[in-house]
Amino acid sequence: MRRFEHKTVLVTGAAMGIGAATARRLASEGASAIVADCNEEAAQQKVSEIQGSGGEAWFQHVDLANPSSIEEMGRQVRERVPCLHGLVNNAGILRTASIAETGDSDWEPQITVNLRAPALCTKVLLPLLRKGPGHIVNLSSEGAFIAHENRWVYTASKAGVLALTRNMAREVVGYGMRANTVAPGWTVTEMHFLHSDDPAAKKAELERVQRTESVIPRLARPEEIAAVIAFLLSDDASYMTASIVHVDGGRVTS
Ligand SMILES: NC(=O)c1ccc[n+]([C@@H]2O[C@H](COP(=O)([O-])OP(=O)(O)OC[C@H]3O[C@@H](n4cnc5c(N)ncnc54)[C@H](O)[C@@H]3O)[C@@H](O)[C@H]2O)c1
């Protein structure tokens, strides 16, 4: 399948996890993948891997917590390409804290990266997306639908993404664009393990919950989320917009 031949798609947070898998998938289907991230070393490595397997990709620096960095990304991408055929607002961060422990250092980064950045990236890239036309996929989470302890800021930011996407969908339809949300279940990526003292114990705990609460009793692989994102960006999803697609082994809907 080469659904993205001669197309350019920007993926935020593409240095790792679901974003990296998405950039790989899109490039494997012919896209030129823009790997946008603040982690230059990891992002450049992903670009090299994609190029090494015959795909097309380039690195774009952006710090999604910083509006002027997002503006600068928009300026640089506009200089480099005449249009965009897709935008995946994928980057997200997870900080856990109880209600009592939560402070500004929890609110600020999660709201700016998880909720404000998808809006700002869409705004600065809209002139290019209108020309594509380019479709948008925003990443929410099963956490927007299921209550968890110590994740209230993260889950609130991810619930905000649902409303944001629905509004985007209404606003961009006139440009021939679609906007959808993907809500992944727990997926094996650095998000869960980067700040963990004991990654093996953390993985075992996630696996135990998934075994008991999900229909498919295992964690997801990033490639399984990427496949659905690619579908939504492609013409195969031409009648889908403002949708929320749960890719969580049946956890939320069962
Ligand atoms: N992994 C899961 O279980 C899971 C579940 C549900 C939803 N999600 C969502 O899927 C998306 C991807 O998650 P993941 O697990 O692949 O995450 P990850 O931690 O593996 O990767 C996140 C990427 O975002 C980048 N990033 C973080 N802050 C940034 C910033 N300020 N500027 C630029 N780049 C930044 C990181 O460098 C990294 O490359 C997120 O929105 C996340 O909330 C993940």
The ligand as a Tripos MOL2 file, in Angstrom:
@<TRIPOS>MOLECULE
LIG
   44    48     1     0     0
SMALL
NO_CHARGES

@<TRIPOS>ATOM
      1 N1          1.8230    5.2530   25.5730 N.am      1 LIG1
      2 C1          0.5620    5.1420   25.9810 C.2       1 LIG1
      3 O1          0.1820    4.2060   26.7100 O.2       1 LIG1
      4 C2         -0.4670    6.1560   25.5540 C.ar      1 LIG1
      5 C3         -1.8010    5.9170   25.8820 C.ar      1 LIG1
      6 C4         -2.7650    6.8330   25.5100 C.ar      1 LIG1
      7 C5         -2.4060    7.9890   24.8250 C.ar      1 LIG1
      8 N2         -1.1010    8.2020   24.5210 N.ar      1 LIG1
      9 C6         -0.7750    9.4580   23.8180 C.3       1 LIG1
     10 O2         -0.0760    9.1520   22.6180 O.3       1 LIG1
     11 C7          0.8520   10.2000   22.3260 C.3       1 LIG1
     12 C8          2.2390    9.6070   22.1320 C.3       1 LIG1
     13 O3          2.6300    8.9820   23.3490 O.3       1 LIG1
     14 P1          3.9230    8.0620   23.4800 P.3       1 LIG1
     15 O4          3.5750    7.0340   24.4680 O.co2     1 LIG1
     16 O5          4.4190    7.6640   22.1490 O.co2     1 LIG1
     17 O6          4.9360    9.0820   24.1620 O.3       1 LIG1
     18 P2          6.5350    9.0220   24.2860 P.3       1 LIG1
     19 O7          6.8500    9.5750   25.6450 O.co2     1 LIG1
     20 O8          7.0620    7.6860   23.9370 O.co2     1 LIG1
     21 O9          7.0080   10.0610   23.1710 O.3       1 LIG1
     22 C9          6.6190   11.4030   23.2470 C.3       1 LIG1
     23 C10         7.4030   12.2080   22.2440 C.3       1 LIG1
     24 O10         7.0130   13.5750   22.3770 O.3       1 LIG1
     25 C11         8.1700   14.3890   22.4420 C.3       1 LIG1
     26 N3          7.9080   15.5960   23.2250 N.ar      1 LIG1
     27 C12         7.5660   15.6780   24.5280 C.ar      1 LIG1
     28 N4          7.5110   16.9550   24.9080 N.ar      1 LIG1
     29 C13         7.8150   17.7020   23.8190 C.ar      1 LIG1
     30 C14         7.9520   19.1040   23.5840 C.ar      1 LIG1
     31 N5          7.7680   19.9930   24.5630 N.pl3     1 LIG1
     32 N6          8.2640   19.5060   22.3550 N.ar      1 LIG1
     33 C15         8.4840   18.6200   21.3520 C.ar      1 LIG1
     34 N7          8.4030   17.2860   21.5180 N.ar      1 LIG1
     35 C16         8.0570   16.8280   22.7370 C.ar      1 LIG1
     36 C17         9.2180   13.5020   23.1060 C.3       1 LIG1
     37 O11        10.5410   13.9730   22.8600 O.3       1 LIG1
     38 C18         8.9110   12.1500   22.4760 C.3       1 LIG1
     39 O12         9.5880   11.9900   21.2510 O.3       1 LIG1
     40 C19         0.7610   11.1750   23.4910 C.3       1 LIG1
     41 O13        -0.0800   12.2500   23.1580 O.3       1 LIG1
     42 C20         0.1430   10.3520   24.5900 C.3       1 LIG1
     43 O14        -0.5490   11.1410   25.5330 O.3       1 LIG1
     44 C21        -0.1210    7.3290   24.8660 C.ar      1 LIG1
@<TRIPOS>BOND
     1     1     2 1
     2     2     3 2
     3     2     4 1
     4     4     5 ar
     5     4    44 ar
     6     5     6 ar
     7     6     7 ar
     8     7     8 ar
     9     8     9 1
    10     8    44 ar
    11     9    10 1
    12     9    42 1
    13    10    11 1
    14    11    12 1
    15    11    40 1
    16    12    13 1
    17    13    14 1
    18    14    15 2
    19    14    16 1
    20    14    17 1
    21    17    18 1
    22    18    19 2
    23    18    20 1
    24    18    21 1
    25    21    22 1
    26    22    23 1
    27    23    24 1
    28    23    38 1
    29    24    25 1
    30    25    26 1
    31    25    36 1
    32    26    27 ar
    33    26    35 ar
    34    27    28 ar
    35    28    29 ar
    36    29    30 ar
    37    29    35 ar
    38    30    31 1
    39    30    32 ar
    40    32    33 ar
    41    33    34 ar
    42    34    35 ar
    43    36    37 1
    44    36    38 1
    45    38    39 1
    46    40    41 1
    47    40    42 1
    48    42    43 1
@<TRIPOS>SUBSTRUCTURE
     1 LIG1         1 GROUP 0 **** ****
